[in-house]
Amino acid sequence: MDVWVWLNFTVLFLAGGLTPGPAVMLVTTASIRYGFGPSIAPALGICFANLIWITLAASGVAIVAKAFPEAFLVLKAIGIAFIAWLAWRTAFGAPVDLLRRDPPPRSRLFMHGVGLQLANPNALVYFGGLLPAYFNADQDLVPQVAISMITVTVCEMFGLMVYAGGADALAKRFRSLRFARWFFRIAGLVMFLSAAFAVYLTWSATGR
């Protein structure tokens, strides 16, 4: 991967990591509910799912998606249904305890991150539609995939930790259950609308 290609790639995914979406909302609400430390678990789950997406992109999944759009339409529907479920849990889930904030097992938070990002239509747009354009078929694919994995992971974690740190500071400053409840409801709505908009974009791009 050429240096200028890598720089453009980095800017793209850094901007993506800093853009509010389902992944950001999941980590942000985890940080407000449980604190900064536990929010790292879903962030790591999201990054792990990104590695799977990159592997699929390098394997030519984008070509398969164009060849069999009906199958990928089903995957989109499943994905947005899963995110809608997570959005509902975020908005109207367990009672908020800003004083104790005992987290569930880290493994559960991690798997929520994995499940959300694998089902995230935004990830399909970035990894299925945009990422293959940065691979040079005339060069060895393995180092290109390795570089993209490291770059995406660093950019994603940076963006998520910025939001997690801000959310944790916000929760400590505003210890209001009413504020937290409305924040979670707005976060759940943003999570769902972001996924729905990504589905609309991919629908428009394929003409279906």
C-alpha positions in Angstrom: 0.0 0.0 0.0 1.5 3.3 -1.1 2.1 6.0 1.5 -0.4 8.5 -0.1 -3.0 5.7 -0.4 -2.5 4.8 3.2 -2.8 8.5 4.3 -6.1 8.8 2.5 -7.2 5.5 3.9 -6.3 6.7 7.4 -8.2 10.0 7.1 -11.3 8.1 5.8 -11.5 5.6 8.7 -10.4 8.2 11.3 -13.3 10.3 10.2 -15.6 7.3 10.3 -14.4 6.5 13.8 -15.3 10.0 15.0 -18.7 10.0 13.3 -21.6 9.2 15.7 -23.2 5.9 14.7 -24.4 2.6 16.3 -20.8 1.7 17.5 -20.2 5.1 19.0 -23.6 5.1 20.7 -23.0 1.6 22.2 -19.7 2.5 23.7 -20.9 5.9 24.8 -23.9 4.6 26.7 -21.7 1.8 28.2 -19.3 4.4 29.5 -22.1 6.5 31.1 -23.8 3.5 32.6 -20.7 1.6 33.8 -17.7 3.9 33.5 -14.8 4.3 31.2 -13.0 1.0 32.0 -15.9 -1.3 31.2 -16.7 0.6 28.0 -13.4 -0.7 26.5 -14.9 -4.2 26.3 -17.6 -3.3 23.6 -15.0 -1.2 21.9 -12.6 -4.2 21.6 -15.6 -6.3 20.3 -16.2 -3.7 17.6 -12.6 -3.7 16.6 -12.6 -7.5 16.5 -15.6 -7.5 14.2 -13.8 -4.9 12.0 -11.0 -7.5 11.5 -13.6 -9.9 10.2 -15.0 -7.3 7.9 -11.5 -6.5 6.5 -10.9 -10.2 5.9 -14.2 -10.5 4.0 -13.4 -7.4 2.0 -10.0 -8.8 1.0 -11.7 -12.1 0.1 -13.9 -10.4 -2.5 -17.2 -10.2 -0.6 -18.1 -7.0 -2.3 -18.1 -8.8 -5.7 -20.3 -11.5 -4.2 -22.7 -8.8 -2.8 -23.1 -7.4 -6.3 -23.7 -10.8 -7.8 -26.2 -11.8 -5.2 -28.0 -8.7 -4.0 -31.0 -10.5 -2.7 -29.0 -12.5 -0.2 -27.3 -9.3 1.0 -30.6 -7.6 1.3 -31.6 -10.3 3.8 -28.4 -9.7 5.7 -29.2 -6.0 5.8 -32.6 -6.7 7.2 -31.2 -9.0 9.9 -28.5 -6.5 10.7 -30.9 -3.6 11.2 -33.3 -5.8 13.2 -30.4 -6.7 15.6 -29.4 -3.0 15.9 -33.0 -2.1 16.5 -33.1 -4.6 19.4 -29.8 -3.1 20.8 -31.2 0.4 20.4 -34.4 -0.5 22.3 -32.3 -2.0 25.1 -30.2 1.1 25.1 -33.2 3.4 25.3 -35.4 1.4 27.7 -33.0 -1.2 29.2 -31.9 -1.8 32.8 -32.3 1.0 35.4 -29.5 3.5 35.4 -27.4 3.7 38.6 -24.9 6.5 38.2 -23.5 6.0 41.7 -22.6 2.3 41.5 -22.7 1.4 37.8 -21.8 -2.2 38.4 -21.1 -3.6 34.9 -22.2 -7.0 33.5 -19.5 -9.5 32.6 -17.0 -8.0 30.2 -17.6 -10.9 27.9 -21.2 -9.9 27.4 -20.2 -6.3 26.6 -17.5 -7.6 24.2 -20.1 -9.8 22.4 -22.5 -6.9 22.1 -19.7 -5.0 20.4 -19.0 -7.9 18.0 -22.6 -8.5 17.2 -23.4 -4.9 16.6 -20.5 -4.3 14.3 -21.1 -7.4 12.3 -24.7 -6.4 11.8 -23.9 -2.7 11.3 -24.9 -1.6 7.8 -22.4 1.3 8.2 -19.6 -1.4 8.3 -21.0 -2.9 5.0 -20.7 0.5 3.4 -17.1 1.1 4.6 -15.6 -2.3 4.3 -17.7 -3.8 1.5 -17.9 -0.7 -0.7 -14.9 1.5 0.1 -12.1 -0.7 1.5 -11.5 -2.9 -1.7 -10.7 0.3 -3.6 -7.6 0.8 -1.5 -6.2 -2.7 -2.3 -3.7 -2.9 -5.2 -4.2 -6.2 -7.0 -0.7 -6.0 -8.5 0.9 -6.1 -5.0 1.0 -8.7 -2.3 -2.4 -8.6 -0.6 -1.2 -9.9 2.8 0.8 -6.8 3.9 -1.9 -4.6 2.6 -4.5 -6.4 4.7 -2.2 -6.3 7.7 -1.7 -2.6 7.4 -5.4 -1.9 6.9 -6.2 -4.0 10.0 -3.8 -2.1 12.2 -4.8 1.3 10.8 -8.6 0.6 11.2 -8.1 -0.7 14.7 -6.1 2.3 15.9 -8.5 4.8 14.2 -11.6 3.0 15.6 -10.2 2.7 19.2 -9.2 6.4 19.1 -12.6 7.5 18.1 -14.4 5.3 20.5 -12.2 6.2 23.5 -12.7 9.9 22.8 -16.5 9.4 23.1 -16.1 7.0 26.0 -13.9 9.5 27.9 -16.3 12.3 27.2 -19.3 10.3 28.2 -17.7 9.2 31.5 -16.8 12.8 32.4 -20.4 13.9 31.5 -21.9 11.2 33.8 -19.6 12.3 36.7 -20.6 15.9 36.2 -24.3 15.4 35.7 -25.5 12.8 38.2 -29.1 13.1 37.1 -31.1 10.0 36.4 -33.5 12.0 34.3 -30.7 13.3 32.2 -29.2 9.8 31.8 -32.6 8.3 30.8 -33.1 10.9 28.0 -29.5 10.6 26.9 -30.0 6.8 26.5 -33.2 7.3 24.6 -31.6 9.8 22.2 -28.6 7.5 21.8 -30.9 4.5 21.0 -32.7 6.6 18.4 -29.4 7.8 16.8 -28.2 4.2 16.8 -31.3 3.0 14.9 -31.5 5.9 12.5 -27.8 5.6 11.6 -28.2 2.0 10.7 -31.4 2.7 8.7 -29.7 5.5 6.8 -26.8 3.2 5.9 -29.3 0.6 4.6 -30.9 3.3 2.5 -27.5 4.3 1.0 -26.6 0.8 0.0 -30.2 0.2 -1.3 -29.9 3.4 -3.5 -26.4 2.4 -4.7 -27.5 -1.0 -5.9 -30.9 0.2 -7.2 -32.8 -2.1 -4.9 
